[in-house]
């Protein structure tokens, strides 16, 4: 399941980052988004979602949300 299919307010463990784009992978890693890390979908929006990773909240678009497998 990817983050677009995840429930609001529920904590998940990231299983995989599914992308061949090295720049996108590096960006997600800089946010603390990598395999084994916990992530919470705070709220879904039309063009993406707000997620909480570690001590930060980030707005990510649908392309990023689909690349994060939980």
C-alpha positions as CSV (number, residue, x, y, z in Angstrom):
1,X,0.0,0.0,0.0
2,X,1.3,3.5,-0.7
3,X,0.6,6.7,1.2
4,X,-2.2,7.8,-1.1
5,X,-4.1,4.7,0.2
6,X,-3.2,5.2,3.8
7,X,-5.6,6.3,6.5
8,X,-5.4,9.7,8.1
9,X,-4.0,9.8,11.6
10,X,-2.5,6.3,11.5
11,X,1.2,5.6,12.0
12,X,2.9,3.3,9.4
13,X,6.4,1.9,9.0
14,X,8.0,2.6,5.6
15,X,8.7,-0.6,3.8
16,X,10.2,0.7,0.6
17,X,10.8,3.8,-1.5
18,X,9.7,2.8,-5.0
19,X,11.4,5.1,-7.4
20,X,14.2,5.0,-10.0
21,X,14.7,8.7,-9.7
22,X,17.8,9.2,-7.6
23,X,17.1,12.9,-7.0
24,X,13.6,12.0,-5.6
25,X,15.2,9.3,-3.5
26,X,17.8,11.7,-2.1
27,X,15.1,14.3,-1.3
28,X,13.0,11.8,0.6
29,X,16.1,10.6,2.5
30,X,16.9,14.2,3.5
31,X,13.4,14.4,5.0
32,X,14.1,11.3,7.1
33,X,11.9,9.1,4.8
34,X,13.6,5.8,4.4
35,X,12.9,2.1,5.0
36,X,12.2,1.2,8.6
37,X,11.2,4.8,9.6
38,X,7.7,5.6,11.0
39,X,5.5,8.0,9.1
40,X,2.0,9.3,9.8
41,X,-0.4,10.7,7.3
42,X,-1.8,13.7,9.0
43,X,-4.3,14.7,6.2
44,X,-5.0,13.9,2.6
45,X,-5.5,16.8,0.2
46,X,-6.5,17.0,-3.5
47,X,-2.9,17.3,-4.8
48,X,-1.1,15.3,-2.1
49,X,-1.0,14.9,1.6
50,X,0.6,16.2,4.8
51,X,2.8,13.7,6.6
52,X,4.7,13.6,9.9
53,X,8.2,12.2,9.9
54,X,10.2,12.3,13.1
55,X,9.7,15.8,14.5
56,X,8.6,17.5,11.2
57,X,5.5,17.9,9.1
58,X,5.8,18.0,5.3
59,X,3.4,18.5,2.5
60,X,4.1,16.0,-0.3
61,X,2.5,15.7,-3.7
62,X,0.8,12.6,-5.1
63,X,3.9,11.5,-7.0
64,X,5.9,11.3,-3.8
65,X,3.0,9.7,-1.9
66,X,2.8,6.9,-4.5
67,X,6.5,6.2,-4.2
68,X,6.4,5.6,-0.4
69,X,5.3,2.0,0.3
70,X,4.1,1.3,3.8
